[in-house]
């Protein structure tokens, strides 16, 4: 960790850059990068990015040429397709083996790994801790900062927090979702 004076936060000079991530903890530089670049995972994922980027219209242009489930995103632990079929049947070395059309996720009620049917992904109902089964939830709420967000169950003010706020011994979610999984598993 690095401590900086409060006057150096958002002063236009990056003091706390995360290497190779185009993200600066003390500035909003990552927002400028995101506004100018579309990640591969967000192309043709049936969610039009709300950030004003012009690539012949938007990131959902000519999607018939892109298969959602392809070798570049298959089994990358990021659910990219509408029903997240790009990560079905992956990680067979795990202690929990699910059927081919099921996903592994953590139950928000028990903090245990469960097998979730793919038809329950992106159905509007949260079945997994941090809403990993509802991949557009934080993206819809927070139009700029949607990368690697963790959804806090039952939190009304800023329900999506950054991944770096997980497991830091500081409760950021109203119900402590961001810390309880770290302790138990």
Backbone as a chain_set.jsonl record, in Angstrom:
{"seq": "XXXXXXXXXXXXXXXXXXXXXXXXXXXXXXXXXXXXXXXXXXXXXXXXXXXXXXXXXXXXXXXXXXXXXXXXXXXXXXXXXXXXXXXXXXXXXXXXXXXXXXXXXXXXXXXXXXXXXXXXXXXXXXXXXXXXXXXXXXXXXXXXXXXXXXXXXXXXXXXXXXXXXXXXXXXXXXXXXXXXXXXXX", "coords": {"N": [[0.822, -1.187, 0.0], [0.314, 2.307, -0.577], [0.567, 5.468, 0.78], [-0.835, 8.618, 0.233], [-1.037, 12.202, 0.179], [-4.125, 13.894, 0.706], [-4.545, 16.03, -1.045], [-3.378, 15.204, -3.364], [-5.084, 13.463, -4.558], [-7.119, 12.952, -7.321], [-5.915, 15.055, -8.773], [-5.062, 15.238, -11.313], [-2.674, 13.995, -11.838], [-1.293, 10.854, -11.905], [-0.689, 8.98, -9.091], [-0.897, 6.46, -8.062], [-0.751, 4.064, -9.868], [-1.981, 1.083, -11.307], [-0.138, -1.456, -12.593], [-0.041, -2.169, -16.087], [-2.81, -2.125, -16.318], [-4.161, 0.091, -17.05], [-5.32, 1.765, -15.189], [-5.873, 3.941, -12.537], [-5.667, 4.391, -9.178], [-5.972, 6.764, -7.701], [-6.95, 8.62, -9.419], [-9.2, 9.429, -12.157], [-8.399, 8.204, -14.477], [-8.775, 5.668, -15.569], [-11.377, 5.757, -16.429], [-11.247, 7.413, -18.669], [-9.76, 5.763, -20.358], [-11.532, 3.569, -20.668], [-13.637, 4.835, -21.939], [-12.587, 5.224, -24.458], [-11.932, 2.746, -25.434], [-13.142, -0.477, -26.244], [-13.605, -3.456, -24.597], [-12.733, -6.799, -25.585], [-14.44, -8.723, -24.511], [-16.852, -7.407, -24.308], [-17.911, -7.08, -26.788], [-20.542, -7.784, -28.941], [-22.204, -8.946, -26.959], [-24.834, -8.741, -26.481], [-25.433, -6.499, -25.048], [-25.58, -3.16, -25.253], [-23.001, -0.976, -25.02], [-23.066, 1.773, -22.884], [-21.277, 3.812, -22.964], [-19.987, 6.548, -24.758], [-18.729, 5.554, -27.536], [-17.545, 5.463, -30.782], [-17.782, 3.147, -33.134], [-18.473, 2.554, -35.996], [-21.115, 2.954, -35.216], [-21.816, 1.238, -32.826], [-20.865, -1.149, -30.236], [-22.295, -3.412, -30.75], [-22.574, -3.921, -33.408], [-22.823, -5.641, -36.499], [-22.918, -8.258, -35.435], [-23.667, -10.769, -36.211], [-21.524, -11.906, -37.406], [-19.901, -12.7, -35.405], [-19.532, -15.277, -33.223], [-20.966, -15.794, -30.114], [-20.011, -17.649, -28.263], [-16.89, -18.48, -28.428], [-13.473, -19.467, -29.247], [-11.838, -17.566, -28.077], [-13.007, -16.559, -25.81], [-14.006, -18.711, -24.479], [-14.307, -20.633, -21.587], [-13.032, -18.751, -19.871], [-13.661, -17.874, -17.412], [-15.22, -15.637, -17.329], [-18.435, -14.706, -17.739], [-19.743, -14.308, -20.727], [-21.727, -14.636, -22.737], [-25.326, -14.453, -23.465], [-26.701, -16.429, -21.895], [-24.551, -17.314, -20.664], [-23.179, -19.449, -21.781], [-20.609, -19.75, -22.655], [-18.907, -20.476, -20.638], [-19.754, -22.882, -19.665], [-19.43, -26.161, -18.408], [-16.711, -26.047, -17.864], [-13.518, -26.175, -16.125], [-13.103, -28.832, -14.976], [-11.615, -30.014, -13.026], [-12.383, -29.29, -10.55], [-13.718, -29.577, -7.166], [-16.429, -29.694, -7.187], [-18.457, -30.969, -9.514], [-20.393, -30.057, -12.196], [-23.302, -30.619, -14.264], [-23.24, -30.486, -17.885], [-24.819, -28.285, -18.872], [-24.85, -26.444, -16.783], [-23.738, -23.966, -14.438], [-21.03, -23.222, -12.239], [-21.341, -21.572, -9.209], [-21.351, -19.358, -6.362], [-23.506, -19.744, -3.705], [-25.6, -17.18, -2.463], [-26.827, -17.506, -0.077], [-25.769, -19.654, 1.382], [-23.036, -19.565, 1.038], [-21.722, -21.572, -0.278], [-20.42, -23.56, -2.991], [-22.495, -23.999, -5.802], [-24.439, -25.667, -8.359], [-25.724, -24.065, -11.024], [-28.457, -23.934, -13.217], [-28.14, -23.098, -16.696], [-30.265, -21.701, -17.828], [-31.094, -20.053, -15.843], [-29.385, -17.978, -15.756], [-28.933, -14.52, -16.225], [-31.679, -13.971, -15.929], [-32.966, -12.088, -14.504], [-33.186, -12.611, -11.828], [-31.287, -12.871, -8.927], [-29.101, -15.392, -8.274], [-26.601, -16.095, -7.485], [-23.76, -15.358, -5.407], [-22.6, -12.069, -5.446], [-23.931, -11.598, -7.767], [-23.061, -12.891, -10.124], [-24.412, -14.372, -11.962], [-26.055, -12.585, -13.173], [-25.01, -10.837, -15.372], [-25.174, -8.274, -16.535], [-26.013, -6.534, -14.625], [-24.504, -4.673, -12.864], [-23.374, -3.236, -14.902], [-25.532, -1.974, -16.11], [-26.347, -0.251, -14.102], [-24.106, 1.347, -13.479], [-22.661, 3.164, -15.701], [-20.068, 3.758, -16.607], [-18.022, 2.659, -14.959], [-17.903, -0.399, -15.032], [-16.343, -2.645, -15.032], [-15.245, -5.639, -13.584], [-16.926, -5.511, -11.296], [-18.462, -6.006, -8.111], [-21.453, -7.14, -6.87], [-23.374, -5.994, -4.246], [-25.528, -7.597, -2.087], [-28.751, -6.491, -1.415], [-28.002, -3.842, -0.984], [-28.635, -0.466, -1.139], [-27.504, 2.074, -1.694], [-25.12, 2.726, -3.99], [-24.822, -0.145, -5.047], [-22.941, -1.661, -6.416], [-19.616, -2.512, -6.072], [-16.045, -1.989, -6.391], [-13.72, -4.538, -7.453], [-11.318, -4.475, -6.032], [-12.077, -3.853, -3.508], [-12.79, -6.103, -2.202], [-12.368, -8.569, 0.327], [-10.71, -7.078, 2.112], [-10.709, -6.664, 4.777], [-12.541, -4.75, 5.539], [-15.786, -3.777, 5.746], [-17.772, -3.178, 3.034], [-20.196, -3.636, 1.852], [-23.643, -3.563, 2.806], [-24.524, -5.913, 4.102], [-22.178, -7.224, 4.508], [-21.247, -8.836, 2.437], [-18.973, -8.631, 0.856], [-16.898, -9.431, 2.432], [-17.547, -11.761, 3.856], [-17.424, -14.102, 2.302], [-14.731, -14.447, 1.897], [-13.722, -15.218, 4.363], [-15.014, -17.632, 4.99], [-14.49, -19.403, 2.854]], "CA": [[0.0, 0.0, 0.0], [1.023, 3.572, -0.638], [-0.224, 6.553, 1.337], [-0.579, 9.914, -0.393], [-1.783, 13.301, 0.772], [-5.444, 14.08, 0.116], [-4.473, 17.014, -2.131], [-2.892, 14.526, -4.569], [-6.171, 12.66, -5.117], [-7.828, 13.608, -8.431], [-5.259, 16.315, -9.136], [-4.645, 15.144, -12.709], [-1.409, 13.26, -11.93], [-1.456, 9.525, -11.32], [0.274, 8.608, -8.057], [-1.113, 5.053, -7.684], [-1.149, 3.333, -11.076], [-1.88, -0.371, -11.306], [0.633, -1.773, -13.796], [-0.657, -2.837, -17.239], [-4.263, -2.195, -16.222], [-4.704, 1.379, -17.48], [-6.199, 2.185, -14.115], [-5.16, 4.714, -11.529], [-6.538, 4.411, -8.003], [-6.205, 8.101, -7.168], [-7.47, 9.47, -10.49], [-10.242, 8.843, -12.987], [-7.802, 7.9, -15.775], [-9.356, 4.443, -16.105], [-12.613, 6.131, -17.105], [-10.88, 7.898, -19.998], [-9.367, 4.587, -21.148], [-12.736, 2.801, -20.969], [-14.445, 5.58, -22.903], [-11.959, 5.167, -25.777], [-11.651, 1.363, -25.807], [-14.133, -1.492, -25.913], [-12.926, -4.728, -24.365], [-13.204, -7.878, -26.445], [-15.542, -9.417, -23.861], [-18.111, -6.669, -24.4], [-18.374, -7.022, -28.175], [-21.599, -8.735, -29.294], [-22.687, -9.665, -25.781], [-26.236, -8.343, -26.403], [-25.563, -5.337, -24.17], [-24.978, -2.01, -25.905], [-22.249, -0.198, -24.042], [-23.591, 3.134, -22.802], [-20.194, 4.776, -23.082], [-20.01, 7.065, -26.124], [-17.62, 5.138, -28.389], [-18.054, 5.311, -32.129], [-17.181, 2.139, -34.004], [-19.562, 2.372, -36.938], [-22.361, 2.906, -34.477], [-21.733, 0.736, -31.458], [-20.163, -2.422, -30.081], [-23.195, -4.506, -31.115], [-22.723, -3.856, -34.857], [-22.381, -6.803, -37.28], [-22.69, -9.364, -34.498], [-23.896, -12.066, -36.856], [-20.219, -12.435, -37.798], [-19.188, -13.103, -34.191], [-20.202, -16.237, -32.362], [-20.771, -15.409, -28.713], [-19.182, -18.672, -27.632], [-15.78, -18.748, -29.343], [-12.244, -19.919, -28.585], [-11.161, -16.477, -27.38], [-13.649, -16.304, -24.518], [-14.453, -19.971, -23.905], [-13.683, -21.062, -20.324], [-12.155, -17.714, -19.314], [-14.271, -17.529, -16.118], [-16.044, -14.442, -17.489], [-19.64, -15.116, -18.438], [-19.917, -13.313, -21.777], [-22.909, -14.876, -23.567], [-26.578, -14.153, -22.772], [-26.934, -17.429, -20.853], [-23.211, -17.645, -20.184], [-22.791, -20.768, -22.281], [-19.173, -19.774, -22.955], [-18.165, -21.049, -19.517], [-20.421, -24.099, -19.201], [-18.63, -27.382, -18.516], [-15.285, -25.752, -17.703], [-12.886, -26.451, -14.839], [-13.531, -30.15, -14.536], [-10.771, -30.47, -11.925], [-12.942, -28.763, -9.307], [-14.342, -30.538, -6.26], [-17.845, -29.741, -7.532], [-18.653, -31.16, -10.948], [-21.758, -29.767, -12.611], [-23.68, -31.107, -15.583], [-22.743, -29.614, -18.954], [-25.545, -27.024, -19.02], [-24.914, -25.798, -15.473], [-22.584, -23.147, -14.051], [-20.657, -23.191, -10.826], [-21.339, -20.251, -8.594], [-21.45, -19.393, -4.906], [-24.842, -19.4, -3.218], [-25.572, -16.033, -1.555], [-27.462, -17.894, 1.185], [-24.956, -20.615, 2.136], [-21.614, -19.353, 0.71], [-21.202, -22.826, -0.814], [-20.515, -23.708, -4.442], [-23.692, -24.682, -6.291], [-24.562, -25.808, -9.811], [-26.867, -23.261, -11.45], [-28.831, -24.182, -14.615], [-27.848, -21.938, -17.546], [-31.463, -20.906, -18.109], [-31.291, -19.112, -14.747], [-28.438, -16.871, -15.922], [-29.53, -13.326, -16.835], [-33.14, -14.063, -15.927], [-33.472, -11.022, -13.652], [-33.186, -13.051, -10.427], [-29.921, -13.132, -8.465], [-28.947, -16.712, -7.679], [-25.202, -16.296, -7.103], [-23.118, -14.28, -4.665], [-22.125, -10.946, -6.263], [-24.749, -11.554, -8.987], [-22.313, -13.327, -11.31], [-25.366, -14.913, -12.924], [-26.733, -11.441, -13.794], [-23.79, -10.155, -15.823], [-25.349, -6.875, -16.939], [-26.582, -5.766, -13.516], [-23.688, -3.506, -12.513], [-23.144, -2.458, -16.121], [-26.704, -1.138, -16.329], [-26.423, 0.764, -13.052], [-22.953, 2.235, -13.504], [-22.349, 3.119, -17.109], [-18.651, 3.898, -16.923], [-17.17, 1.762, -14.182], [-18.574, -1.678, -14.884], [-15.416, -3.762, -15.097], [-14.921, -6.363, -12.354], [-17.702, -5.044, -10.162], [-19.063, -6.97, -7.2], [-22.78, -6.663, -6.498], [-23.716, -6.188, -2.836], [-26.922, -8.004, -1.93], [-29.563, -5.65, -0.557], [-27.419, -2.525, -0.729], [-29.348, 0.49, -1.972], [-26.614, 3.133, -2.141], [-23.991, 2.138, -4.716], [-24.793, -1.595, -4.821], [-21.799, -2.277, -7.088], [-18.33, -2.018, -5.579], [-14.899, -2.452, -7.168], [-13.127, -5.804, -7.023], [-10.235, -4.272, -5.068], [-12.666, -3.657, -2.19], [-13.104, -7.416, -1.645], [-11.416, -9.229, 1.232], [-9.74, -6.105, 2.62], [-11.017, -6.503, 6.202], [-13.369, -3.567, 5.717], [-17.093, -4.096, 5.174], [-18.265, -2.166, 2.101], [-21.587, -3.978, 1.562], [-24.468, -3.477, 4.01], [-24.609, -7.214, 4.764], [-20.836, -7.79, 4.612], [-21.016, -9.817, 1.368], [-17.624, -8.483, 0.304], [-15.919, -10.002, 3.357], [-17.921, -13.059, 4.43], [-16.971, -15.205, 1.453], [-13.281, -14.578, 2.085], [-13.465, -15.896, 5.624], [-15.54, -18.997, 4.989], [-13.868, -20.245, 1.837]], "C": [[0.863, 1.246, 0.0], [0.085, 4.65, -0.096], [0.174, 7.852, 0.658], [-1.443, 10.962, 0.302], [-3.092, 13.477, 0.008], [-5.424, 15.057, -1.065], [-3.995, 16.386, -3.443], [-3.956, 13.648, -5.227], [-6.942, 13.494, -6.127], [-7.246, 14.978, -8.765], [-4.742, 16.29, -10.571], [-3.338, 14.413, -12.92], [-1.584, 11.926, -11.209], [-0.325, 9.223, -10.339], [0.244, 7.1, -7.785], [-1.604, 4.237, -8.879], [-0.973, 1.835, -10.878], [-1.264, -0.771, -12.638], [-0.187, -2.538, -14.826], [-2.177, -2.93, -17.152], [-4.935, -0.898, -16.659], [-5.672, 1.934, -16.434], [-5.383, 2.844, -13.029], [-6.086, 4.892, -10.331], [-6.856, 5.809, -7.488], [-6.774, 9.068, -8.205], [-8.6, 8.758, -11.22], [-9.71, 8.487, -14.369], [-8.397, 6.647, -16.399], [-10.654, 4.74, -16.844], [-12.306, 6.615, -18.514], [-10.471, 6.737, -20.898], [-10.604, 3.802, -21.586], [-13.591, 3.51, -22.005], [-13.881, 5.498, -24.318], [-11.744, 3.751, -26.279], [-12.785, 0.441, -25.38], [-13.39, -2.796, -25.719], [-13.536, -5.801, -25.252], [-14.424, -8.569, -25.841], [-16.871, -8.698, -23.999], [-18.625, -6.534, -25.825], [-19.393, -8.131, -28.396], [-22.039, -9.581, -28.106], [-24.154, -9.333, -25.49], [-26.484, -7.231, -25.387], [-24.843, -4.187, -24.847], [-24.3, -1.156, -24.852], [-22.755, 1.237, -24.046], [-22.531, 4.213, -22.948], [-20.13, 5.26, -24.531], [-18.745, 6.73, -26.92], [-18.193, 4.939, -29.781], [-17.218, 4.314, -32.909], [-18.287, 1.746, -34.968], [-20.871, 2.162, -36.191], [-22.209, 2.478, -33.041], [-21.009, -0.604, -31.421], [-21.048, -3.621, -30.397], [-23.472, -4.505, -32.62], [-22.137, -5.103, -35.51], [-22.083, -8.019, -36.407], [-22.955, -10.73, -35.111], [-22.587, -12.705, -37.307], [-19.422, -12.948, -36.601], [-20.033, -14.101, -33.418], [-19.933, -15.83, -30.923], [-19.84, -16.384, -28.009], [-18.073, -19.051, -28.603], [-14.511, -19.057, -28.557], [-11.555, -18.824, -27.779], [-11.749, -16.209, -25.994], [-14.091, -17.579, -23.821], [-13.626, -20.33, -22.672], [-12.692, -20.042, -19.765], [-12.656, -17.212, -17.955], [-15.017, -16.205, -16.143], [-17.251, -14.863, -18.302], [-19.991, -14.039, -19.456], [-21.219, -13.445, -22.556], [-24.19, -14.639, -22.766], [-26.929, -15.147, -21.664], [-25.615, -18.025, -20.392], [-22.735, -19.03, -20.594], [-21.312, -20.874, -22.625], [-18.344, -20.354, -21.817], [-18.858, -22.266, -18.91], [-19.491, -25.287, -19.393], [-17.135, -27.172, -18.368], [-14.811, -26.142, -16.306], [-13.352, -27.778, -14.246], [-12.699, -30.69, -13.379], [-11.308, -30.033, -10.564], [-13.537, -29.878, -8.446], [-15.835, -30.665, -6.521], [-17.963, -29.865, -9.042], [-20.121, -30.968, -11.273], [-22.026, -30.407, -13.968], [-23.292, -30.07, -16.626], [-23.508, -28.306, -19.097], [-25.848, -26.379, -17.663], [-23.634, -25.001, -15.258], [-22.283, -23.361, -12.58], [-20.754, -21.749, -10.355], [-21.5, -20.427, -7.094], [-22.843, -18.934, -4.492], [-24.75, -18.204, -2.27], [-26.157, -16.369, -0.181], [-26.568, -18.78, 2.047], [-23.455, -20.402, 1.988], [-20.948, -20.628, 0.201], [-21.3, -22.8, -2.332], [-21.776, -24.481, -4.79], [-23.607, -24.808, -7.803], [-25.848, -25.103, -10.222], [-27.202, -23.578, -12.9], [-28.622, -22.926, -15.466], [-29.081, -21.104, -17.834], [-31.805, -19.951, -16.966], [-30.282, -17.961, -14.784], [-29.13, -15.738, -16.669], [-31.046, -13.428, -16.964], [-33.78, -13.0, -15.032], [-33.52, -11.382, -12.177], [-31.765, -13.417, -10.026], [-29.878, -14.465, -7.728], [-27.549, -16.947, -7.132], [-24.682, -15.083, -6.334], [-22.469, -13.314, -5.643], [-22.808, -10.878, -7.618], [-23.967, -11.93, -10.234], [-23.236, -13.921, -12.356], [-26.162, -13.814, -13.624], [-25.664, -10.474, -14.291], [-23.969, -8.695, -16.218], [-25.822, -5.984, -15.8], [-25.767, -4.528, -13.166], [-23.422, -2.637, -13.732], [-24.323, -1.547, -16.4], [-26.751, 0.011, -15.328], [-25.317, 1.8, -13.174], [-22.336, 2.188, -14.881], [-20.873, 3.194, -17.431], [-17.821, 2.832, -16.229], [-17.846, 0.415, -13.97], [-17.63, -2.857, -14.901], [-15.142, -4.321, -13.707], [-15.678, -5.854, -11.135], [-18.31, -6.202, -9.392], [-20.391, -6.384, -6.758], [-23.062, -6.999, -5.037], [-25.204, -6.503, -2.729], [-27.63, -7.036, -0.981], [-28.999, -4.279, -0.264], [-28.065, -1.522, -1.672], [-28.447, 1.604, -2.498], [-25.367, 2.495, -2.728], [-23.884, 0.635, -4.482], [-23.619, -2.299, -5.494], [-20.509, -1.652, -6.559], [-17.214, -2.6, -6.433], [-14.311, -3.723, -6.581], [-12.026, -5.606, -5.989], [-10.753, -4.0, -3.649], [-13.044, -4.986, -1.525], [-11.99, -7.883, -0.722], [-10.334, -8.291, 1.759], [-9.95, -5.81, 4.098], [-11.763, -5.209, 6.504], [-14.696, -3.84, 5.017], [-17.582, -2.924, 4.332], [-19.718, -2.408, 1.71], [-22.379, -3.974, 2.868], [-24.504, -4.783, 4.797], [-23.256, -7.913, 4.854], [-20.507, -8.83, 3.56], [-19.579, -9.802, 0.876], [-16.553, -9.089, 1.199], [-16.27, -11.423, 3.802], [-17.467, -14.237, 3.593], [-15.484, -15.461, 1.657], [-12.953, -15.399, 3.318], [-13.852, -17.363, 5.541], [-14.818, -19.899, 4.012], [-12.432, -19.839, 1.659]], "O": [[1.986, 1.248, 0.504], [-1.078, 4.716, -0.494], [1.358, 8.157, 0.52], [-2.45, 10.639, 0.931], [-3.151, 13.236, -1.197], [-6.219, 14.91, -1.993], [-4.184, 16.966, -4.512], [-3.749, 13.145, -6.332], [-7.368, 14.609, -5.827], [-7.98, 15.936, -9.008], [-4.058, 17.22, -11.0], [-2.92, 14.222, -14.062], [-1.976, 11.885, -10.043], [0.848, 9.212, -10.713], [1.236, 6.528, -7.333], [-2.745, 3.775, -8.893], [0.042, 1.377, -10.353], [-1.811, -0.458, -13.695], [-0.94, -3.448, -14.478], [-2.777, -3.745, -17.853], [-6.163, -0.805, -16.638], [-6.712, 2.501, -16.77], [-4.32, 2.352, -12.65], [-7.163, 5.475, -10.454], [-7.914, 6.016, -6.895], [-7.047, 10.224, -7.883], [-8.91, 7.605, -10.92], [-10.471, 8.466, -15.336], [-8.515, 6.561, -17.622], [-10.992, 4.037, -17.796], [-13.021, 6.272, -19.455], [-10.804, 6.73, -22.083], [-10.71, 3.414, -22.749], [-14.203, 2.863, -22.855], [-14.621, 5.683, -25.284], [-11.404, 3.566, -27.447], [-13.322, 0.572, -24.279], [-12.621, -3.203, -26.589], [-14.707, -5.724, -25.623], [-15.339, -8.959, -26.567], [-17.921, -9.315, -23.826], [-19.676, -5.932, -26.045], [-19.133, -9.289, -28.071], [-22.226, -10.791, -28.233], [-24.656, -9.605, -24.4], [-27.608, -7.045, -24.923], [-23.623, -4.228, -25.004], [-24.938, -0.675, -23.915], [-22.862, 1.852, -25.108], [-22.854, 5.397, -23.045], [-20.212, 4.442, -25.447], [-17.808, 7.526, -26.972], [-19.235, 4.3, -29.932], [-16.086, 4.602, -33.297], [-18.955, 0.729, -34.781], [-21.643, 1.265, -36.529], [-22.446, 3.269, -32.127], [-20.594, -1.125, -32.456], [-20.578, -4.756, -30.315], [-24.494, -5.031, -33.06], [-21.068, -5.568, -35.113], [-21.097, -8.722, -36.629], [-22.509, -11.744, -34.576], [-22.539, -13.908, -37.563], [-18.373, -13.568, -36.778], [-21.147, -13.778, -33.005], [-18.791, -15.552, -30.557], [-18.974, -15.971, -27.238], [-18.291, -19.858, -29.507], [-14.486, -18.92, -27.334], [-10.766, -19.127, -26.885], [-11.062, -15.691, -25.113], [-14.516, -17.525, -22.667], [-12.396, -20.328, -22.716], [-11.638, -20.413, -19.247], [-12.13, -16.238, -17.416], [-15.409, -15.698, -15.092], [-17.109, -15.327, -19.432], [-20.483, -12.973, -19.086], [-21.764, -12.433, -22.997], [-24.158, -14.623, -21.535], [-27.405, -14.742, -20.603], [-25.575, -19.105, -19.803], [-21.997, -19.695, -19.867], [-20.81, -21.974, -22.861], [-17.179, -20.693, -22.023], [-18.58, -22.637, -17.769], [-18.838, -25.406, -20.429], [-16.36, -28.059, -18.725], [-15.621, -26.406, -15.418], [-13.92, -27.826, -13.155], [-13.044, -31.725, -12.807], [-10.732, -30.38, -9.533], [-13.82, -30.974, -8.931], [-16.446, -31.653, -6.113], [-17.597, -28.941, -9.768], [-20.987, -31.628, -10.7], [-21.1, -30.7, -14.725], [-23.044, -28.911, -16.294], [-22.894, -27.289, -19.42], [-26.935, -25.85, -17.43], [-22.585, -25.317, -15.82], [-23.176, -23.646, -11.782], [-20.299, -20.827, -11.032], [-21.758, -21.533, -6.619], [-23.296, -17.86, -4.888], [-23.915, -18.202, -1.366], [-25.997, -15.601, 0.768], [-26.588, -18.688, 3.274], [-22.675, -20.995, 2.734], [-19.723, -20.742, 0.249], [-22.149, -22.11, -2.897], [-22.093, -25.49, -4.159], [-22.8, -24.138, -8.448], [-26.938, -25.503, -9.812], [-26.316, -23.5, -13.752], [-28.894, -21.816, -15.01], [-28.96, -19.901, -18.066], [-32.708, -19.126, -17.102], [-30.324, -17.07, -13.936], [-29.84, -15.981, -17.645], [-31.624, -13.026, -17.974], [-34.994, -13.009, -14.824], [-33.862, -10.535, -11.351], [-31.109, -14.195, -10.718], [-30.529, -14.646, -6.7], [-27.332, -17.904, -6.389], [-25.097, -13.948, -6.568], [-21.834, -13.757, -6.599], [-22.334, -10.187, -8.52], [-24.186, -11.348, -11.297], [-22.875, -13.971, -13.532], [-26.879, -14.099, -14.584], [-25.445, -9.418, -13.696], [-22.992, -7.946, -16.232], [-26.013, -4.784, -16.001], [-26.31, -3.424, -13.175], [-23.261, -1.423, -13.602], [-24.126, -0.435, -16.888], [-27.153, 1.122, -15.674], [-25.557, 2.994, -12.995], [-21.572, 1.275, -15.195], [-20.47, 2.706, -18.487], [-16.999, 2.173, -16.867], [-18.308, 0.113, -12.869], [-18.089, -3.994, -14.791], [-14.845, -3.576, -12.773], [-15.109, -5.778, -10.046], [-18.63, -7.246, -9.961], [-20.441, -5.237, -6.313], [-22.995, -8.163, -4.641], [-26.04, -5.75, -3.229], [-27.158, -6.794, 0.129], [-29.489, -3.606, 0.643], [-28.041, -1.715, -2.888], [-28.611, 2.035, -3.639], [-24.638, 1.795, -2.026], [-22.967, 0.179, -3.799], [-23.334, -3.449, -5.16], [-20.33, -0.434, -6.591], [-17.417, -3.598, -7.124], [-14.388, -3.961, -5.375], [-11.815, -6.479, -5.147], [-9.97, -3.926, -2.703], [-13.56, -4.992, -0.408], [-10.813, -7.62, -0.968], [-9.167, -8.675, 1.84], [-9.432, -4.821, 4.617], [-11.633, -4.644, 7.59], [-14.718, -4.107, 3.816], [-17.783, -1.821, 4.84], [-20.402, -1.479, 1.281], [-21.849, -4.339, 3.918], [-24.513, -4.763, 6.028], [-23.195, -9.081, 5.238], [-19.591, -9.63, 3.751], [-19.029, -10.844, 0.521], [-15.411, -9.247, 0.768], [-15.371, -12.211, 4.095], [-17.151, -15.289, 4.148], [-15.043, -16.608, 1.588], [-12.008, -16.187, 3.312], [-13.1, -18.234, 5.976], [-14.56, -21.061, 4.327], [-11.722, -20.426, 0.843]]}, "num_chains": 1, "name": "protein.A"}
